Amino acid sequence: MALNCGIIGLTNSGKTTIFNCMSKSKGEITSYAFSTNKSNIGIVDVPDPRLDLLTKLVPAKRVIHATVELVDIPGLTKGSSQGEGIGNQFLGDIRNSNALIYVLRCFEDELLPHVEGSIDPVRDIELLEFELQVKDLELVERKLERQKKLLKVGDKSAKFNVDTLLRFKENLENFESLRNVEATEDERLVVRDLQLLTEKPVLYVCNVDEKSAINGNLFSAEVKKSVGDAEVIIIAGALEADIAGLDDEEDRKAFLEDSGLAEPGVDKLIRAAYHILNLRTFFTVGDKENKAWTIIDGYSAPQAAGVIHSDLERGFIRAEVIKYQDFIKLGSENAVKEAGKFHVEGKTYIVEDGDLLNIRFNV
């Protein structure tokens, strides 16, 4: 199951710096507005110490983490949706994203001017939201016109679709992002094919100065106040770039300790992006490969098996399940069995985060 996160922000917000810290790919960083003319795409491992601990107990030739695909589009600015700058040309690149990461500039730098002339991340959120609302409104209006034509020729489902689209159109015209609008699942299905940007869940990243890396600053405090219960991650992009630039693991640890950080901020961001979509991890272990697999919370054992391979779901017989904590505590599959902690589950079993699975199947 591929997880994709789109990274957006105003020009000179530091989003590509953060993208580079997270990703194995490296995007071009420039201090000139509108000078980047392509989206950056990268794959990043989801940090999971559990997989490392499992590998100590069960050494394998390959260790494969769950991954997130990141798409970093060129910086937006006021009027992007109407053709200002170039960021609007790339909004389509994030339409397939499962979630959006808003990178907000929360630092002062006289050598790196803000495109709006001042540092105000709450205003920047409003600008980003507006640009996405305009793009979504265009798509909703196009589908509304098609559904009105179907309504005229007697299509039975068109009346509901038209009513729903009219309501969503009104929401967007009133500067409401659709993720914040109450709607039934049937209403959401009407616009599912449009992959609307303002329906996607959002993580807010406050890019702060180095001295604010631990506790944030006044700018990030305003963001937290503004977005309520939404998740806000504090990251000092320049500091993270210095850490990511160190090749030696011990040097990175020493740098983190000197900076008062327990882990790189981008690790927190990656995990937050992974969990905002209500995703969970199960593991398969063996001599050849230890691997973390991504599933949606609530997946049954056959559905989880299908993530490994469709044949496993089609021919599912049973799942042999070991709880992660039991395996770590007891140290081996045989010890787990002797302790009576080895479970055999059928088709109705709901896979839990951290489960070790072995699928029995026949096709």
Residue pairs with C-beta under 8 A, 6 or more apart in sequence:
1 279
1 293
1 294
1 295
1 296
1 307
2 67
2 69
3 66
3 67
3 68
3 69
3 98
3 273
3 274
3 277
3 279
3 294
4 68
4 69
4 70
4 71
4 96
4 97
4 98
5 68
5 69
5 70
5 71
5 97
5 98
5 99
5 100
5 101
5 203
5 273
6 70
6 71
6 73
6 93
6 94
6 97
6 99
6 100
6 101
6 200
7 15
7 18
7 19
7 70
7 71
7 72
7 73
7 100
7 101
7 103
8 15
8 73
8 76
8 87
8 94
8 100
8 101
8 102
8 103
8 128
9 15
9 75
9 76
9 102
9 103
9 104
9 105
9 124
9 128
10 75
10 76
10 77
10 105
10 114
10 115
10 116
10 124
10 127
10 128
11 33
11 34
11 74
11 75
11 76
11 77
11 85
11 87
11 115
12 31
12 33
12 75
12 105
12 112
12 113
12 114
12 115
13 75
13 103
13 104
13 105
13 124
13 207
14 103
14 105
14 107
14 207
14 237
14 238
15 72
15 75
15 101
15 103
15 207
16 27
16 28
16 29
16 36
16 40
16 72
17 29
17 207
17 237
17 238
17 240
17 241
18 103
18 205
18 207
18 235
18 237
18 240
18 266
18 269
19 27
19 40
19 42
19 70
19 72
20 26
20 27
20 29
20 241
20 244
21 237
21 240
21 241
21 243
21 244
21 264
21 266
22 42
22 44
22 70
22 266
22 269
22 270
23 40
23 42
23 43
23 44
23 70
24 42
24 43
24 44
25 40
25 41
25 42
25 43
27 36
27 40
27 42
27 72
28 36
28 40
30 36
31 111
31 112
33 75
33 77
33 85
33 115
34 74
34 75
34 77
34 85
34 86
36 74
36 75
36 86
37 74
37 86
38 74
38 90
39 71
39 72
39 73
39 74
39 90
39 93
40 70
40 71
40 72
41 69
41 70
41 71
41 72
42 69
42 70
42 72
43 67
43 68
43 69
43 70
44 67
44 68
44 70
44 270
45 65
45 66
45 67
45 270
46 65
46 66
46 67
46 68
46 270
46 271
46 274
46 281
46 292
46 294
47 65
47 263
47 267
47 270
47 271
48 65
48 66
48 281
48 292
50 281
50 283
50 324
50 354
51 63
51 65
51 283
51 290
51 292
52 63
53 328
54 283
54 285
54 290
54 324
54 327
54 328
54 356
55 63
55 285
55 290
57 327
57 328
57 331
57 332
58 285
58 286
58 287
58 290
59 287
60 285
60 286
60 287
60 288
60 289
60 290
61 287
61 288
61 289
62 288
62 289
62 290
62 291
63 289
63 290
63 291
64 289
64 290
64 291
64 292
65 292
66 274
66 281
66 292
66 293
66 294
68 270
68 273
68 274
71 93
71 94
71 97
73 87
73 90
73 91
73 93
73 94
74 85
74 86
74 87
74 89
74 90
75 85
75 87
75 115
76 85
76 87
76 88
76 127
76 128
76 131
77 84
77 85
77 87
77 115
77 127
78 84
78 115
78 116
78 127
78 131
79 85
80 87
80 88
80 91
80 131
81 88
81 91
81 130
81 131
81 132
81 134
81 135
82 88
82 134
87 131
88 131
88 135
91 131
91 132
91 135
91 197
94 100
94 197
95 195
95 197
96 195
97 200
98 200
98 201
98 277
99 200
99 201
99 202
99 203
99 273
99 276
99 277
100 197
100 200
100 201
100 202
100 203
101 202
101 203
101 205
101 269
101 273
102 125
102 128
102 202
102 203
102 204
102 205
103 205
103 207
104 121
104 124
104 125
104 204
104 205
104 206
104 207
104 219
104 223
105 114
105 119
105 121
105 124
105 207
105 219
106 119
106 121
106 206
106 207
106 208
106 209
106 212
106 216
106 217
106 219
106 220
106 223
107 119
107 207
107 208
107 209
107 212
107 217
107 219
108 119
108 209
116 123
116 124
116 127
119 219
121 206
121 219
121 220
121 222
121 223
122 222
122 223
122 226
125 204
125 223
125 226
125 227
129 175
129 177
129 198
130 175
132 177
132 197
132 198
133 172
133 175
133 176
133 177
133 198
135 197
136 172
136 178
136 194
136 196
136 197
136 198
136 199
137 169
137 172
137 173
139 194
139 196
140 165
140 168
140 169
140 172
140 191
140 194
140 196
141 169
143 161
143 165
143 191
143 194
144 162
144 165
144 166
144 169
147 155
147 158
147 161
147 162
147 165
148 158
148 162
150 157
150 158
150 161
151 158
151 159
151 162
160 186
160 190
161 190
164 183
164 187
164 190
164 191
165 190
165 191
167 187
168 178
168 181
168 183
168 187
168 191
171 178
171 181
172 178
172 198
177 198
177 199
178 191
178 196
178 198
178 199
179 198
179 199
179 200
179 201
179 202
188 199
191 199
201 276
201 277
202 230
203 230
203 231
203 233
203 269
203 272
203 273
203 276
204 223
204 227
204 230
204 231
204 232
204 233
205 232
205 233
205 235
205 269
206 216
206 219
206 220
206 223
206 232
206 233
206 234
206 235
207 235
207 236
207 237
208 216
208 217
208 219
208 220
208 234
208 235
208 236
209 217
209 236
209 238
210 236
210 238
210 239
210 259
212 220
212 234
212 236
213 234
213 235
213 236
213 239
213 259
213 260
213 261
213 265
214 234
214 260
214 261
215 234
216 224
216 234
220 232
220 234
223 232
224 232
231 272
231 276
233 265
233 268
233 269
233 272
234 265
235 265
235 266
235 268
235 269
236 265
239 259
240 264
240 265
240 266
242 255
243 252
243 255
243 256
243 259
243 264
244 264
244 266
246 252
246 255
252 264
256 262
256 263
256 264
274 294
277 296
278 296
278 297
279 294
279 295
279 296
279 297
280 294
280 295
280 296
280 297
280 299
280 351
280 352
280 353
281 292
281 293
281 294
281 295
281 353
281 354
282 292
282 293
282 295
282 304
282 351
282 352
282 353
282 354
282 355
282 356
282 357
283 290
283 291
283 292
283 293
283 324
283 354
283 355
283 356
283 357
284 290
284 291
284 293
284 308
284 356
284 357
284 358
285 291
285 356
293 304
293 307
293 308
294 307
295 303
295 304
295 307
295 351
297 353
298 350
299 307
299 350
299 351
300 347
300 348
300 349
300 350
300 351
301 316
301 318
301 319
301 321
301 345
301 346
301 347
301 348
301 349
301 350
301 351
301 357
301 359
302 313
302 316
302 347
303 313
303 351
304 319
304 351
304 357
305 312
305 313
305 316
305 319
305 357
305 359
305 361
306 312
306 313
306 314
308 359
311 361
311 363
312 359
312 361
314 361
314 363
315 361
315 362
315 363
316 347
316 359
316 360
316 361
317 360
317 361
317 362
318 344
318 345
318 346
318 359
318 360
319 344
319 345
319 346
319 349
319 351
319 357
319 358
319 359
319 360
320 342
320 343
320 344
320 345
320 357
320 358
320 359
320 360
321 342
321 343
321 344
321 345
321 349
321 355
321 356
321 357
322 333
322 336
322 341
322 342
322 343
322 355
322 356
323 341
323 343
323 352
323 354
323 355
323 356
324 354
324 355
324 356
325 354
326 336
326 339
326 341
327 333
327 336
327 356
330 336
330 339
330 341
333 342
336 342
351 357
